[in-house]
Amino acid sequence: MQALILEATVDTPGIILDPANNLFEISGKSYPEDTKEFYQEVLKWMELYSAAPNQKTNFIFKLKYFNSSSYKPLFDILGKLEAIRNKKLDVKVEWHYKTGDSDMLEAGEEFADLFDIPFTYQTF
């Protein structure tokens, strides 16, 4: 499966979805002008990946900020990861947040409560 790599901009996160190198990461800030349009390609890629995933998927979220309209696509990505885990495959989420950013930590904890996926938390 071909990797999906999107460079970060001022208002969109950098995205690396590279199964060949087992690298899955969303990093930066997420407040695109048209959230649905921006994440459409990512969610389509996740749908295809979930049909034939790696044995192990370690997904890294390293967001400095995301707005309320980005919540739904992030939720949908985690839903795809949970579907992969339900196939008895190894799926983990690393939730990175800036030291002292309790809001971003709480966002990760809220997502962890909603999905049956092991989460770990790390500061940067």
Residue pairs with C-beta under 8 A, 6 or more apart in sequence:
1 19
1 20
1 48
1 49
1 52
3 16
3 17
3 18
3 19
3 20
3 21
4 15
4 16
4 17
4 18
4 41
4 42
4 45
5 15
5 16
5 17
5 18
6 12
6 13
6 14
6 15
6 41
6 42
7 14
8 14
8 27
8 28
8 29
10 29
11 29
11 30
11 31
11 32
11 33
12 28
12 29
12 30
12 32
12 38
13 26
13 27
13 28
13 29
13 30
13 63
13 66
14 25
14 26
14 27
14 28
15 25
15 26
15 42
16 23
16 24
16 25
17 23
17 24
17 42
17 45
17 46
17 49
18 24
19 49
19 53
19 54
22 54
22 56
22 57
22 58
24 57
24 58
24 59
24 60
25 59
25 60
25 61
25 62
26 60
26 61
26 62
26 63
26 74
26 77
27 60
27 61
27 62
27 63
27 96
28 62
28 63
28 64
29 63
29 64
29 65
29 66
30 63
30 65
30 66
30 67
30 70
30 74
31 65
31 66
31 67
31 69
31 70
32 38
32 39
32 70
35 67
35 69
35 70
35 72
35 73
36 73
38 73
39 70
39 73
39 76
42 73
42 77
43 73
43 76
43 77
43 80
46 76
46 77
46 80
47 80
49 80
49 84
50 80
50 83
50 84
53 84
53 87
53 89
54 89
55 89
55 90
56 89
56 90
56 91
56 92
57 81
57 84
57 89
57 90
57 91
57 92
58 91
58 92
58 93
58 94
59 77
59 81
59 91
59 92
59 93
59 94
60 93
60 94
60 96
61 74
61 93
61 94
61 95
61 96
61 108
62 96
62 124
63 96
63 97
63 104
64 98
64 101
64 104
65 104
66 74
66 107
74 111
75 111
75 114
78 93
78 111
78 114
78 115
78 117
79 115
81 91
81 93
81 115
81 117
82 91
82 115
82 116
82 117
84 91
85 91
85 116
85 117
86 116
91 117
91 118
92 117
92 118
92 119
92 120
93 111
93 112
93 117
93 118
93 119
93 120
94 119
94 120
94 121
94 122
95 105
95 108
95 111
95 112
95 119
95 120
95 121
95 122
96 121
96 122
96 123
96 124
97 104
97 105
97 108
97 121
97 122
97 123
97 124
98 104
98 123
98 124
99 123
99 124
105 121
108 119
108 121
109 119
109 121
111 119
112 119
